[in-house]
Amino acid sequence: MRERAGERAAKYLKATFQSLDSLKVKKDGVRNRLSQTNHVLEIARDYARDAEHYLGNRKPVTALACIAYAEGLLDALKFLQLAEF
């Protein structure tokens, strides 16, 4: 289980950082919404960095949980049409 979780976490980590690098926040003129979008985006980045940390410290299951949460936040921004990547 450990090895497979680590491989999966590494794969998701790479994909998530690629999404973060290419992500563009959509501006709709609503200042509060832009602020909230940026806040959620920063939380997603924090979870991705946490995943990287845990993977490096041989805690692949925890890394997988963190990266899955980060991906979920990014997917929510995309679904709500607040960001594109």
Phi and psi restraints in degrees (range 20) as a CNS / XPLOR table:
assign (resid 1 and name C) (resid 2 and name N)
       (resid 2 and name CA) (resid 2 and name C) 1.0 -59.0 20.0 2
assign (resid 2 and name N) (resid 2 and name CA)
       (resid 2 and name C) (resid 3 and name N) 1.0 -48.4 20.0 2
assign (resid 2 and name C) (resid 3 and name N)
       (resid 3 and name CA) (resid 3 and name C) 1.0 -65.0 20.0 2
assign (resid 3 and name N) (resid 3 and name CA)
       (resid 3 and name C) (resid 4 and name N) 1.0 -44.1 20.0 2
assign (resid 3 and name C) (resid 4 and name N)
       (resid 4 and name CA) (resid 4 and name C) 1.0 -65.3 20.0 2
assign (resid 4 and name N) (resid 4 and name CA)
       (resid 4 and name C) (resid 5 and name N) 1.0 -39.7 20.0 2
assign (resid 4 and name C) (resid 5 and name N)
       (resid 5 and name CA) (resid 5 and name C) 1.0 -64.1 20.0 2
assign (resid 5 and name N) (resid 5 and name CA)
       (resid 5 and name C) (resid 6 and name N) 1.0 -39.8 20.0 2
assign (resid 5 and name C) (resid 6 and name N)
       (resid 6 and name CA) (resid 6 and name C) 1.0 -64.5 20.0 2
assign (resid 6 and name N) (resid 6 and name CA)
       (resid 6 and name C) (resid 7 and name N) 1.0 -42.8 20.0 2
assign (resid 6 and name C) (resid 7 and name N)
       (resid 7 and name CA) (resid 7 and name C) 1.0 -64.3 20.0 2
assign (resid 7 and name N) (resid 7 and name CA)
       (resid 7 and name C) (resid 8 and name N) 1.0 -42.5 20.0 2
assign (resid 7 and name C) (resid 8 and name N)
       (resid 8 and name CA) (resid 8 and name C) 1.0 -66.8 20.0 2
assign (resid 8 and name N) (resid 8 and name CA)
       (resid 8 and name C) (resid 9 and name N) 1.0 -43.0 20.0 2
assign (resid 8 and name C) (resid 9 and name N)
       (resid 9 and name CA) (resid 9 and name C) 1.0 -61.3 20.0 2
assign (resid 9 and name N) (resid 9 and name CA)
       (resid 9 and name C) (resid 10 and name N) 1.0 -42.0 20.0 2
assign (resid 9 and name C) (resid 10 and name N)
       (resid 10 and name CA) (resid 10 and name C) 1.0 -62.4 20.0 2
assign (resid 10 and name N) (resid 10 and name CA)
       (resid 10 and name C) (resid 11 and name N) 1.0 -40.9 20.0 2
assign (resid 10 and name C) (resid 11 and name N)
       (resid 11 and name CA) (resid 11 and name C) 1.0 -63.9 20.0 2
assign (resid 11 and name N) (resid 11 and name CA)
       (resid 11 and name C) (resid 12 and name N) 1.0 -47.7 20.0 2
assign (resid 11 and name C) (resid 12 and name N)
       (resid 12 and name CA) (resid 12 and name C) 1.0 -66.7 20.0 2
assign (resid 12 and name N) (resid 12 and name CA)
       (resid 12 and name C) (resid 13 and name N) 1.0 -35.8 20.0 2
assign (resid 12 and name C) (resid 13 and name N)
       (resid 13 and name CA) (resid 13 and name C) 1.0 -61.4 20.0 2
assign (resid 13 and name N) (resid 13 and name CA)
       (resid 13 and name C) (resid 14 and name N) 1.0 -46.0 20.0 2
assign (resid 13 and name C) (resid 14 and name N)
       (resid 14 and name CA) (resid 14 and name C) 1.0 -61.0 20.0 2
assign (resid 14 and name N) (resid 14 and name CA)
       (resid 14 and name C) (resid 15 and name N) 1.0 -47.2 20.0 2
assign (resid 14 and name C) (resid 15 and name N)
       (resid 15 and name CA) (resid 15 and name C) 1.0 -64.1 20.0 2
assign (resid 15 and name N) (resid 15 and name CA)
       (resid 15 and name C) (resid 16 and name N) 1.0 -39.1 20.0 2
assign (resid 15 and name C) (resid 16 and name N)
       (resid 16 and name CA) (resid 16 and name C) 1.0 -68.0 20.0 2
assign (resid 16 and name N) (resid 16 and name CA)
       (resid 16 and name C) (resid 17 and name N) 1.0 -42.8 20.0 2
assign (resid 16 and name C) (resid 17 and name N)
       (resid 17 and name CA) (resid 17 and name C) 1.0 -65.4 20.0 2
assign (resid 17 and name N) (resid 17 and name CA)
       (resid 17 and name C) (resid 18 and name N) 1.0 -33.2 20.0 2
assign (resid 17 and name C) (resid 18 and name N)
       (resid 18 and name CA) (resid 18 and name C) 1.0 -64.8 20.0 2
assign (resid 18 and name N) (resid 18 and name CA)
       (resid 18 and name C) (resid 19 and name N) 1.0 -42.2 20.0 2
assign (resid 18 and name C) (resid 19 and name N)
       (resid 19 and name CA) (resid 19 and name C) 1.0 -63.3 20.0 2
assign (resid 19 and name N) (resid 19 and name CA)
       (resid 19 and name C) (resid 20 and name N) 1.0 -43.7 20.0 2
assign (resid 19 and name C) (resid 20 and name N)
       (resid 20 and name CA) (resid 20 and name C) 1.0 -62.2 20.0 2
assign (resid 20 and name N) (resid 20 and name CA)
       (resid 20 and name C) (resid 21 and name N) 1.0 -39.5 20.0 2
assign (resid 20 and name C) (resid 21 and name N)
       (resid 21 and name CA) (resid 21 and name C) 1.0 -66.5 20.0 2
assign (resid 21 and name N) (resid 21 and name CA)
       (resid 21 and name C) (resid 22 and name N) 1.0 -34.2 20.0 2
assign (resid 21 and name C) (resid 22 and name N)
       (resid 22 and name CA) (resid 22 and name C) 1.0 -96.8 20.0 2
assign (resid 22 and name N) (resid 22 and name CA)
       (resid 22 and name C) (resid 23 and name N) 1.0 -4.3 20.0 2
assign (resid 22 and name C) (resid 23 and name N)
       (resid 23 and name CA) (resid 23 and name C) 1.0 -65.3 20.0 2
assign (resid 23 and name N) (resid 23 and name CA)
       (resid 23 and name C) (resid 24 and name N) 1.0 137.5 20.0 2
assign (resid 23 and name C) (resid 24 and name N)
       (resid 24 and name CA) (resid 24 and name C) 1.0 -126.8 20.0 2
assign (resid 24 and name N) (resid 24 and name CA)
       (resid 24 and name C) (resid 25 and name N) 1.0 125.0 20.0 2
assign (resid 24 and name C) (resid 25 and name N)
       (resid 25 and name CA) (resid 25 and name C) 1.0 -78.0 20.0 2
assign (resid 25 and name N) (resid 25 and name CA)
       (resid 25 and name C) (resid 26 and name N) 1.0 130.2 20.0 2
assign (resid 25 and name C) (resid 26 and name N)
       (resid 26 and name CA) (resid 26 and name C) 1.0 -80.8 20.0 2
assign (resid 26 and name N) (resid 26 and name CA)
       (resid 26 and name C) (resid 27 and name N) 1.0 132.5 20.0 2
assign (resid 26 and name C) (resid 27 and name N)
       (resid 27 and name CA) (resid 27 and name C) 1.0 -102.8 20.0 2
assign (resid 27 and name N) (resid 27 and name CA)
       (resid 27 and name C) (resid 28 and name N) 1.0 121.8 20.0 2
assign (resid 27 and name C) (resid 28 and name N)
       (resid 28 and name CA) (resid 28 and name C) 1.0 -115.7 20.0 2
assign (resid 28 and name N) (resid 28 and name CA)
       (resid 28 and name C) (resid 29 and name N) 1.0 9.5 20.0 2
assign (resid 28 and name C) (resid 29 and name N)
       (resid 29 and name CA) (resid 29 and name C) 1.0 87.3 20.0 2
assign (resid 29 and name N) (resid 29 and name CA)
       (resid 29 and name C) (resid 30 and name N) 1.0 -6.6 20.0 2
assign (resid 29 and name C) (resid 30 and name N)
       (resid 30 and name CA) (resid 30 and name C) 1.0 -95.2 20.0 2
assign (resid 30 and name N) (resid 30 and name CA)
       (resid 30 and name C) (resid 31 and name N) 1.0 104.1 20.0 2
assign (resid 30 and name C) (resid 31 and name N)
       (resid 31 and name CA) (resid 31 and name C) 1.0 -59.0 20.0 2
assign (resid 31 and name N) (resid 31 and name CA)
       (resid 31 and name C) (resid 32 and name N) 1.0 -44.6 20.0 2
assign (resid 31 and name C) (resid 32 and name N)
       (resid 32 and name CA) (resid 32 and name C) 1.0 -62.6 20.0 2
assign (resid 32 and name N) (resid 32 and name CA)
       (resid 32 and name C) (resid 33 and name N) 1.0 -39.0 20.0 2
assign (resid 32 and name C) (resid 33 and name N)
       (resid 33 and name CA) (resid 33 and name C) 1.0 -66.0 20.0 2
assign (resid 33 and name N) (resid 33 and name CA)
       (resid 33 and name C) (resid 34 and name N) 1.0 -38.8 20.0 2
assign (resid 33 and name C) (resid 34 and name N)
       (resid 34 and name CA) (resid 34 and name C) 1.0 -63.5 20.0 2
assign (resid 34 and name N) (resid 34 and name CA)
       (resid 34 and name C) (resid 35 and name N) 1.0 -42.2 20.0 2
assign (resid 34 and name C) (resid 35 and name N)
       (resid 35 and name CA) (resid 35 and name C) 1.0 -62.7 20.0 2
assign (resid 35 and name N) (resid 35 and name CA)
       (resid 35 and name C) (resid 36 and name N) 1.0 -43.8 20.0 2
assign (resid 35 and name C) (resid 36 and name N)
       (resid 36 and name CA) (resid 36 and name C) 1.0 -66.5 20.0 2
assign (resid 36 and name N) (resid 36 and name CA)
       (resid 36 and name C) (resid 37 and name N) 1.0 -40.4 20.0 2
assign (resid 36 and name C) (resid 37 and name N)
       (resid 37 and name CA) (resid 37 and name C) 1.0 -61.6 20.0 2
assign (resid 37 and name N) (resid 37 and name CA)
       (resid 37 and name C) (resid 38 and name N) 1.0 -45.6 20.0 2
assign (resid 37 and name C) (resid 38 and name N)
       (resid 38 and name CA) (resid 38 and name C) 1.0 -63.7 20.0 2
assign (resid 38 and name N) (resid 38 and name CA)
       (resid 38 and name C) (resid 39 and name N) 1.0 -35.0 20.0 2
assign (resid 38 and name C) (resid 39 and name N)
       (resid 39 and name CA) (resid 39 and name C) 1.0 -65.4 20.0 2
assign (resid 39 and name N) (resid 39 and name CA)
       (resid 39 and name C) (resid 40 and name N) 1.0 -46.5 20.0 2
assign (resid 39 and name C) (resid 40 and name N)
       (resid 40 and name CA) (resid 40 and name C) 1.0 -62.9 20.0 2
assign (resid 40 and name N) (resid 40 and name CA)
       (resid 40 and name C) (resid 41 and name N) 1.0 -39.5 20.0 2
assign (resid 40 and name C) (resid 41 and name N)
       (resid 41 and name CA) (resid 41 and name C) 1.0 -61.6 20.0 2
assign (resid 41 and name N) (resid 41 and name CA)
       (resid 41 and name C) (resid 42 and name N) 1.0 -41.5 20.0 2
assign (resid 41 and name C) (resid 42 and name N)
       (resid 42 and name CA) (resid 42 and name C) 1.0 -65.9 20.0 2
assign (resid 42 and name N) (resid 42 and name CA)
       (resid 42 and name C) (resid 43 and name N) 1.0 -37.9 20.0 2
assign (resid 42 and name C) (resid 43 and name N)
       (resid 43 and name CA) (resid 43 and name C) 1.0 -63.6 20.0 2
assign (resid 43 and name N) (resid 43 and name CA)
       (resid 43 and name C) (resid 44 and name N) 1.0 -42.2 20.0 2
assign (resid 43 and name C) (resid 44 and name N)
       (resid 44 and name CA) (resid 44 and name C) 1.0 -60.9 20.0 2
assign (resid 44 and name N) (resid 44 and name CA)
       (resid 44 and name C) (resid 45 and name N) 1.0 -42.3 20.0 2
assign (resid 44 and name C) (resid 45 and name N)
       (resid 45 and name CA) (resid 45 and name C) 1.0 -62.1 20.0 2
assign (resid 45 and name N) (resid 45 and name CA)
       (resid 45 and name C) (resid 46 and name N) 1.0 -41.3 20.0 2
assign (resid 45 and name C) (resid 46 and name N)
       (resid 46 and name CA) (resid 46 and name C) 1.0 -61.0 20.0 2
assign (resid 46 and name N) (resid 46 and name CA)
       (resid 46 and name C) (resid 47 and name N) 1.0 -44.4 20.0 2
assign (resid 46 and name C) (resid 47 and name N)
       (resid 47 and name CA) (resid 47 and name C) 1.0 -64.4 20.0 2
assign (resid 47 and name N) (resid 47 and name CA)
       (resid 47 and name C) (resid 48 and name N) 1.0 -37.3 20.0 2
assign (resid 47 and name C) (resid 48 and name N)
       (resid 48 and name CA) (resid 48 and name C) 1.0 -65.1 20.0 2
assign (resid 48 and name N) (resid 48 and name CA)
       (resid 48 and name C) (resid 49 and name N) 1.0 -42.0 20.0 2
assign (resid 48 and name C) (resid 49 and name N)
       (resid 49 and name CA) (resid 49 and name C) 1.0 -65.8 20.0 2
assign (resid 49 and name N) (resid 49 and name CA)
       (resid 49 and name C) (resid 50 and name N) 1.0 -38.6 20.0 2
assign (resid 49 and name C) (resid 50 and name N)
       (resid 50 and name CA) (resid 50 and name C) 1.0 -61.0 20.0 2
assign (resid 50 and name N) (resid 50 and name CA)
       (resid 50 and name C) (resid 51 and name N) 1.0 -42.7 20.0 2
assign (resid 50 and name C) (resid 51 and name N)
       (resid 51 and name CA) (resid 51 and name C) 1.0 -60.8 20.0 2
assign (resid 51 and name N) (resid 51 and name CA)
       (resid 51 and name C) (resid 52 and name N) 1.0 -42.7 20.0 2
assign (resid 51 and name C) (resid 52 and name N)
       (resid 52 and name CA) (resid 52 and name C) 1.0 -61.0 20.0 2
assign (resid 52 and name N) (resid 52 and name CA)
       (resid 52 and name C) (resid 53 and name N) 1.0 -42.6 20.0 2
assign (resid 52 and name C) (resid 53 and name N)
       (resid 53 and name CA) (resid 53 and name C) 1.0 -61.4 20.0 2
assign (resid 53 and name N) (resid 53 and name CA)
       (resid 53 and name C) (resid 54 and name N) 1.0 -50.2 20.0 2
assign (resid 53 and name C) (resid 54 and name N)
       (resid 54 and name CA) (resid 54 and name C) 1.0 -65.4 20.0 2
assign (resid 54 and name N) (resid 54 and name CA)
       (resid 54 and name C) (resid 55 and name N) 1.0 -36.7 20.0 2
assign (resid 54 and name C) (resid 55 and name N)
       (resid 55 and name CA) (resid 55 and name C) 1.0 -64.3 20.0 2
assign (resid 55 and name N) (resid 55 and name CA)
       (resid 55 and name C) (resid 56 and name N) 1.0 -40.9 20.0 2
assign (resid 55 and name C) (resid 56 and name N)
       (resid 56 and name CA) (resid 56 and name C) 1.0 -67.5 20.0 2
assign (resid 56 and name N) (resid 56 and name CA)
       (resid 56 and name C) (resid 57 and name N) 1.0 -22.9 20.0 2
assign (resid 56 and name C) (resid 57 and name N)
       (resid 57 and name CA) (resid 57 and name C) 1.0 -101.0 20.0 2
assign (resid 57 and name N) (resid 57 and name CA)
       (resid 57 and name C) (resid 58 and name N) 1.0 20.9 20.0 2
assign (resid 57 and name C) (resid 58 and name N)
       (resid 58 and name CA) (resid 58 and name C) 1.0 59.4 20.0 2
assign (resid 58 and name N) (resid 58 and name CA)
       (resid 58 and name C) (resid 59 and name N) 1.0 42.4 20.0 2
assign (resid 58 and name C) (resid 59 and name N)
       (resid 59 and name CA) (resid 59 and name C) 1.0 -124.7 20.0 2
assign (resid 59 and name N) (resid 59 and name CA)
       (resid 59 and name C) (resid 60 and name N) 1.0 69.0 20.0 2
assign (resid 59 and name C) (resid 60 and name N)
       (resid 60 and name CA) (resid 60 and name C) 1.0 -65.7 20.0 2
assign (resid 60 and name N) (resid 60 and name CA)
       (resid 60 and name C) (resid 61 and name N) 1.0 -31.5 20.0 2
assign (resid 60 and name C) (resid 61 and name N)
       (resid 61 and name CA) (resid 61 and name C) 1.0 -68.7 20.0 2
assign (resid 61 and name N) (resid 61 and name CA)
       (resid 61 and name C) (resid 62 and name N) 1.0 -41.9 20.0 2
assign (resid 61 and name C) (resid 62 and name N)
       (resid 62 and name CA) (resid 62 and name C) 1.0 -65.0 20.0 2
assign (resid 62 and name N) (resid 62 and name CA)
       (resid 62 and name C) (resid 63 and name N) 1.0 -40.5 20.0 2
assign (resid 62 and name C) (resid 63 and name N)
       (resid 63 and name CA) (resid 63 and name C) 1.0 -60.3 20.0 2
assign (resid 63 and name N) (resid 63 and name CA)
       (resid 63 and name C) (resid 64 and name N) 1.0 -42.6 20.0 2
assign (resid 63 and name C) (resid 64 and name N)
       (resid 64 and name CA) (resid 64 and name C) 1.0 -63.6 20.0 2
assign (resid 64 and name N) (resid 64 and name CA)
       (resid 64 and name C) (resid 65 and name N) 1.0 -40.6 20.0 2
assign (resid 64 and name C) (resid 65 and name N)
       (resid 65 and name CA) (resid 65 and name C) 1.0 -63.6 20.0 2
assign (resid 65 and name N) (resid 65 and name CA)
       (resid 65 and name C) (resid 66 and name N) 1.0 -43.0 20.0 2
assign (resid 65 and name C) (resid 66 and name N)
       (resid 66 and name CA) (resid 66 and name C) 1.0 -65.0 20.0 2
assign (resid 66 and name N) (resid 66 and name CA)
       (resid 66 and name C) (resid 67 and name N) 1.0 -45.1 20.0 2
assign (resid 66 and name C) (resid 67 and name N)
       (resid 67 and name CA) (resid 67 and name C) 1.0 -70.5 20.0 2
assign (resid 67 and name N) (resid 67 and name CA)
       (resid 67 and name C) (resid 68 and name N) 1.0 -32.3 20.0 2
assign (resid 67 and name C) (resid 68 and name N)
       (resid 68 and name CA) (resid 68 and name C) 1.0 -65.4 20.0 2
assign (resid 68 and name N) (resid 68 and name CA)
       (resid 68 and name C) (resid 69 and name N) 1.0 -38.6 20.0 2
assign (resid 68 and name C) (resid 69 and name N)
       (resid 69 and name CA) (resid 69 and name C) 1.0 -65.8 20.0 2
assign (resid 69 and name N) (resid 69 and name CA)
       (resid 69 and name C) (resid 70 and name N) 1.0 -43.8 20.0 2
assign (resid 69 and name C) (resid 70 and name N)
       (resid 70 and name CA) (resid 70 and name C) 1.0 -59.4 20.0 2
assign (resid 70 and name N) (resid 70 and name CA)
       (resid 70 and name C) (resid 71 and name N) 1.0 -45.2 20.0 2
assign (resid 70 and name C) (resid 71 and name N)
       (resid 71 and name CA) (resid 71 and name C) 1.0 -62.6 20.0 2
assign (resid 71 and name N) (resid 71 and name CA)
       (resid 71 and name C) (resid 72 and name N) 1.0 -37.9 20.0 2
assign (resid 71 and name C) (resid 72 and name N)
       (resid 72 and name CA) (resid 72 and name C) 1.0 -62.7 20.0 2
assign (resid 72 and name N) (resid 72 and name CA)
       (resid 72 and name C) (resid 73 and name N) 1.0 -41.5 20.0 2
assign (resid 72 and name C) (resid 73 and name N)
       (resid 73 and name CA) (resid 73 and name C) 1.0 -64.7 20.0 2
assign (resid 73 and name N) (resid 73 and name CA)
       (resid 73 and name C) (resid 74 and name N) 1.0 -42.3 20.0 2
assign (resid 73 and name C) (resid 74 and name N)
       (resid 74 and name CA) (resid 74 and name C) 1.0 -64.4 20.0 2
assign (resid 74 and name N) (resid 74 and name CA)
       (resid 74 and name C) (resid 75 and name N) 1.0 -42.2 20.0 2
assign (resid 74 and name C) (resid 75 and name N)
       (resid 75 and name CA) (resid 75 and name C) 1.0 -61.4 20.0 2
assign (resid 75 and name N) (resid 75 and name CA)
       (resid 75 and name C) (resid 76 and name N) 1.0 -38.6 20.0 2
assign (resid 75 and name C) (resid 76 and name N)
       (resid 76 and name CA) (resid 76 and name C) 1.0 -63.5 20.0 2
assign (resid 76 and name N) (resid 76 and name CA)
       (resid 76 and name C) (resid 77 and name N) 1.0 -43.6 20.0 2
assign (resid 76 and name C) (resid 77 and name N)
       (resid 77 and name CA) (resid 77 and name C) 1.0 -61.1 20.0 2
assign (resid 77 and name N) (resid 77 and name CA)
       (resid 77 and name C) (resid 78 and name N) 1.0 -40.3 20.0 2
assign (resid 77 and name C) (resid 78 and name N)
       (resid 78 and name CA) (resid 78 and name C) 1.0 -67.6 20.0 2
assign (resid 78 and name N) (resid 78 and name CA)
       (resid 78 and name C) (resid 79 and name N) 1.0 -44.8 20.0 2
assign (resid 78 and name C) (resid 79 and name N)
       (resid 79 and name CA) (resid 79 and name C) 1.0 -61.1 20.0 2
assign (resid 79 and name N) (resid 79 and name CA)
       (resid 79 and name C) (resid 80 and name N) 1.0 -38.9 20.0 2
assign (resid 79 and name C) (resid 80 and name N)
       (resid 80 and name CA) (resid 80 and name C) 1.0 -80.6 20.0 2
assign (resid 80 and name N) (resid 80 and name CA)
       (resid 80 and name C) (resid 81 and name N) 1.0 3.0 20.0 2
assign (resid 80 and name C) (resid 81 and name N)
       (resid 81 and name CA) (resid 81 and name C) 1.0 58.6 20.0 2
assign (resid 81 and name N) (resid 81 and name CA)
       (resid 81 and name C) (resid 82 and name N) 1.0 38.5 20.0 2
assign (resid 81 and name C) (resid 82 and name N)
       (resid 82 and name CA) (resid 82 and name C) 1.0 -101.1 20.0 2
assign (resid 82 and name N) (resid 82 and name CA)
       (resid 82 and name C) (resid 83 and name N) 1.0 -13.3 20.0 2
assign (resid 82 and name C) (resid 83 and name N)
       (resid 83 and name CA) (resid 83 and name C) 1.0 -151.4 20.0 2
assign (resid 83 and name N) (resid 83 and name CA)
       (resid 83 and name C) (resid 84 and name N) 1.0 157.4 20.0 2
assign (resid 83 and name C) (resid 84 and name N)
       (resid 84 and name CA) (resid 84 and name C) 1.0 -135.8 20.0 2
assign (resid 84 and name N) (resid 84 and name CA)
       (resid 84 and name C) (resid 85 and name N) 1.0 145.2 20.0 2
